[in-house]
Amino acid sequence: MLKEICLFLVVSISIVSSVKVQCRHDTECGSDECCYYHEGPIVVSKKRESILPFSSMIQGGWCEKYKTEGQSCSGIAKMNGHCECGPGLTCTVVSTHTSFQKRKGLPATCVQTQTKG
């Protein structure tokens, strides 16, 4: 009987810890998270416009981790309500000189915000 109770507790704890925390504001999330809450159509590039439905709907309402230094980022994800770079970081375009990559879109990563002084 004790084994069954322990197994039940382990399974219950793992299920509860994997459930997303619902929110409507950043203050309802942890310090390393923001609230992903988006209403309305999803913003996409022209290339992907034809594959997504554009009906008005709620796209989220749960806590999401901020991106950390060195992780890739995108302005489109931010426009759709997702967490981008964490506090003190900015999404910076990685410079490239090839015209092929410019047509595909420039990659960006989260880097430390430069302070003037």
C-alpha positions as CSV (number, residue, x, y, z in Angstrom):
1,M,0.0,0.0,0.0
2,L,2.8,2.4,0.8
3,K,4.4,1.8,-2.6
4,E,1.2,2.7,-4.3
5,I,0.8,5.9,-2.3
6,C,4.4,6.9,-3.1
7,L,3.9,6.2,-6.8
8,F,0.7,8.2,-6.8
9,L,2.5,11.2,-5.2
10,V,5.4,11.1,-7.6
11,V,3.1,11.0,-10.6
12,S,0.9,13.8,-9.2
13,I,3.9,16.0,-8.5
14,S,5.3,15.5,-12.0
15,I,2.0,16.3,-13.6
16,V,1.5,19.4,-11.6
17,S,5.0,20.7,-12.3
18,S,4.6,20.2,-16.1
19,V,1.4,22.2,-16.2
20,K,1.8,25.7,-17.6
21,V,0.9,28.6,-15.3
22,Q,-1.9,30.6,-16.7
23,C,-1.7,34.4,-16.7
24,R,-2.8,37.7,-18.2
25,H,0.0,39.9,-17.0
26,D,3.8,39.6,-16.5
27,T,3.3,40.1,-12.7
28,E,1.6,36.7,-12.5
29,C,4.8,35.0,-13.7
30,G,8.2,34.3,-12.2
31,S,11.1,36.8,-12.4
32,D,12.6,34.9,-15.3
33,E,9.3,34.7,-17.2
34,C,6.8,36.9,-19.0
35,C,3.1,36.3,-19.8
36,Y,2.5,35.1,-23.3
37,Y,-1.0,36.5,-24.0
38,H,-2.1,37.3,-27.5
39,E,-5.5,38.2,-29.0
40,G,-6.1,38.6,-32.7
41,P,-4.4,37.4,-35.8
42,I,-0.8,36.1,-35.7
43,V,1.8,38.3,-37.3
44,V,3.9,36.4,-39.9
45,S,6.2,37.1,-42.7
46,K,4.7,37.3,-46.3
47,K,6.2,33.9,-47.0
48,R,4.2,32.1,-44.3
49,E,1.1,34.2,-44.7
50,S,-0.8,31.6,-46.8
51,I,-0.3,28.7,-44.4
52,L,-1.8,30.2,-41.2
53,P,-5.4,31.0,-40.4
54,F,-6.0,34.7,-39.6
55,S,-9.2,34.5,-37.6
56,S,-9.3,36.6,-34.4
57,M,-8.7,34.4,-31.4
58,I,-6.8,34.2,-28.1
59,Q,-3.4,32.6,-28.7
60,G,-2.2,32.1,-25.2
61,G,-2.4,33.1,-21.6
62,W,0.5,31.3,-19.9
63,C,4.0,32.0,-18.4
64,E,7.0,31.6,-20.7
65,K,10.7,31.8,-19.9
66,Y,12.6,34.9,-21.3
67,K,15.3,34.1,-23.8
68,T,18.8,34.1,-22.4
69,E,22.1,35.6,-23.8
70,G,23.1,33.9,-27.0
71,Q,19.7,32.5,-27.8
72,S,18.1,33.4,-31.1
73,C,15.3,36.0,-31.1
74,S,12.9,37.6,-33.6
75,G,10.8,40.7,-33.7
76,I,7.9,38.8,-35.1
77,A,7.7,36.5,-32.0
78,K,7.6,39.6,-29.8
79,M,4.8,41.1,-31.9
80,N,2.8,37.9,-31.3
81,G,3.2,38.2,-27.6
82,H,6.0,35.7,-26.9
83,C,8.8,36.4,-24.4
84,E,11.9,37.7,-26.1
85,C,15.3,38.6,-24.5
86,G,15.3,38.8,-20.8
87,P,15.9,42.0,-18.7
88,G,19.2,43.7,-19.6
89,L,19.4,42.0,-23.0
90,T,18.4,43.2,-26.5
91,C,17.7,41.4,-29.7
92,T,20.5,42.3,-32.0
93,V,20.8,41.4,-35.7
94,V,23.9,39.3,-36.6
95,S,25.5,41.1,-39.5
96,T,26.1,39.1,-42.7
97,H,27.5,40.1,-46.0
98,T,25.9,37.5,-48.4
99,S,22.9,38.6,-50.4
100,F,21.5,35.1,-50.1
101,Q,21.1,35.3,-46.3
102,K,19.7,38.8,-46.6
103,R,16.8,37.5,-48.7
104,K,16.1,34.7,-46.1
105,G,16.0,37.2,-43.2
106,L,18.8,38.2,-40.9
107,P,19.4,36.1,-37.8
108,A,19.4,37.8,-34.4
109,T,20.5,36.8,-30.9
110,C,20.0,38.1,-27.4
111,V,23.1,40.2,-26.3
112,Q,23.9,42.3,-23.2
113,T,22.5,45.9,-23.6
114,Q,25.2,48.4,-24.1
115,T,25.2,51.2,-21.6
116,K,26.4,54.6,-22.8
117,G,28.8,56.4,-20.5
